Amino acid sequence: MHRETAKRILYLQLILLLPLSLLALCIGTEPSSISDALQALLGRADNTEQLIIRDIRLPRLLLAILVGAMLASCGTASQGLFRNPLADPSLIGVSAGASMGASLCIVFAAAVLDVPLSFLLIALSAFLGGALASFLVYRLSLGDYGTSVAMMLLAGIAVSALAGAISSFSEFYSDNEQLRRISIWQMGNLSGSSSMQRWSLFALLVAVLFFLQINAQRLNALLLGESEARHLGVNVDGLKVLVVLLIAAGLGLSVALAGIISFIGLVVPHIMRLLIGPDHRFLIVNSALGGALLLLLADTLARTIVLPTELPVGVLTALLGAPFFLVLLRSKRQKIL
Amino acid sequence: MNKASQESSKPPIKQFACLEAQNLSVLRSGIEVLKNISFSACAGELVVIIGPNGAGKSSLLKAMSGELPAASGAIHIHELEIAKLDASQRAQSLAVLSQHTNLNFPFSVSEVVEMGRMPFATGRAYDQEVCAKAMQTFDCYDYHGRTYTQLSGGEQQRAQLARVFAQAWPKLAYSPQYIFLDEPNSSLDLSHQKMLLEACRQRAKDNAVLILVLHDLNLACQYADRILLLDKGQLKASGKPWEVCTETLLSEVYQVDVKVVQHPSKDCPVVYI
């Protein structure tokens, strides 16, 4: 029965993505009509209209969809890995680790390595930082009978604090231009991506979804417990390493491109589990689509509710997501304490 | 005599399920929790491991399923060393219920049980049939659509048992099967304990090797073919219920005075304190 619901939700989300994308293309400081937007997409509108829609709003829309899908898939995977519905990458320090990697890179790469600062270099150090943080938190929170929630959240706090301190340290040594760059990027920003960046994110998203999907049954078995999964024939250690690498890569690239956008990875898998159950075979793709929808919606709101300026989207998702997290904590209180 | 009947009269030595532990020692964080243990269990046998808390019962079960590495000695199942089997091979002939299971995600009972069929590629229709039968065996078919996380402890335990038995369901062509259960009767009521032990007896009759850790000595005495008595990591005694459950042995190992009498209707001992 979950299978049928899952399919229906999947189609519903695909259908919803269209009008929402059109809406995102049309509204903004200079609102355009739907027909104008379509004309501009086909390259038949006047110069200004074309510039706004094809070169500013469309790239932003695509990036929001890709980053949202990536964050939600990584969130689903990390909750599966930790066997815990609260294990969001931004809560357990992975995002902070990735952010630390990126900050260090922005400030010191040019000085120490004497290479020009490229997006790829930032993404790579964000990946390394994220991987380091996730391995650390995972090792710390792993007890005899699965991961302990208290240990996981505490280790997440500690790792986030450490990573934050190192980020601040690097900011201390940065010049004005670097500082501005770091602080804008840390708040979460989806504007101004190049097509090469979007393509690389797209390729990584496809890879992440592919590897998670072919391991969906094994991730289900892992939810029973590590030794249970082993007894069901799952190569648990290999699976864990793969998932940690996927999460770190996905988070690293998203953080390098768009900064820390929290709570998408927590909220979306949770809503999806309520709708279609915890089976990863259906959960992963549905979560990815849900993340795309939610971040697109949040970003459209972020850039239109305080016109003519805009809010950083990370601020908006945190504003919406934090209360959700508190409600979640309250409902799971007995299990956590 | 024709050729076919000649062949069928040959004993199927290679396929005969047999588990053998030889001089097994196991270390856990530097402490020797099992010392020099040797025993064997063969197809059709229901073996029960008993012993006081911390005697090494669970460690023995974990070593047999390959979860804990042997510091010295070895375990062979089906003439193959357990440590050298790959994960999927092992999952196809060995099903294990751990002492602690902890599932925080809202799977339905039938989804949990269906995970037991993961190691096999026997087709969805057959798998569902097996799972339905396994759930009926443990009286959880009536609530197969309910959410696992909302069940009581005993209901969850029965769902887990159904999962393990679905994994170790008798195959169409005979192949060796091993079922290890660590305190499977914890949180089960009397009638479901009986249901469990009878299901175990039935699987033993179907030529599986069953090894159970039990705390209830009387259940052990009534259903076991053989009892292994562990004490401080050593195999204190091994044999039929009457040989192991004696007043002197039990009083010494459990450090409490016990009385052993004959069961009123069965030929097995009854232990009370």
Chai-1 contact restraints between the chains, C-beta under 6 A:
chainA,res_idxA,chainB,res_idxB,connection_type,confidence,min_distance_angstrom,max_distance_angstrom,comment,restraint_id
A,Y145,B,H100,contact,1.0,0.0,6.0,A-B,restraint_1
A,Y145,B,N102,contact,1.0,0.0,6.0,A-B,restraint_2
A,G146,B,N102,contact,1.0,0.0,6.0,A-B,restraint_3
A,A221,B,M115,contact,1.0,0.0,6.0,A-B,restraint_4
A,A221,B,M118,contact,1.0,0.0,6.0,A-B,restraint_5
A,L223,B,F105,contact,1.0,0.0,6.0,A-B,restraint_6
A,L224,B,L103,contact,1.0,0.0,6.0,A-B,restraint_7
A,S227,B,E67,contact,1.0,0.0,6.0,A-B,restraint_8
A,S227,B,S98,contact,1.0,0.0,6.0,A-B,restraint_9
A,H231,B,V96,contact,1.0,0.0,6.0,A-B,restraint_10
A,L232,B,A91,contact,1.0,0.0,6.0,A-B,restraint_11
A,L232,B,M118,contact,1.0,0.0,6.0,A-B,restraint_12
A,G233,B,A87,contact,1.0,0.0,6.0,A-B,restraint_13
A,G233,B,S88,contact,1.0,0.0,6.0,A-B,restraint_14
A,G233,B,A91,contact,1.0,0.0,6.0,A-B,restraint_15
A,G233,B,P119,contact,1.0,0.0,6.0,A-B,restraint_16
A,N235,B,A87,contact,1.0,0.0,6.0,A-B,restraint_17
A,P278,B,F105,contact,1.0,0.0,6.0,A-B,restraint_18
A,P278,B,P106,contact,1.0,0.0,6.0,A-B,restraint_19
A,P278,B,F107,contact,1.0,0.0,6.0,A-B,restraint_20
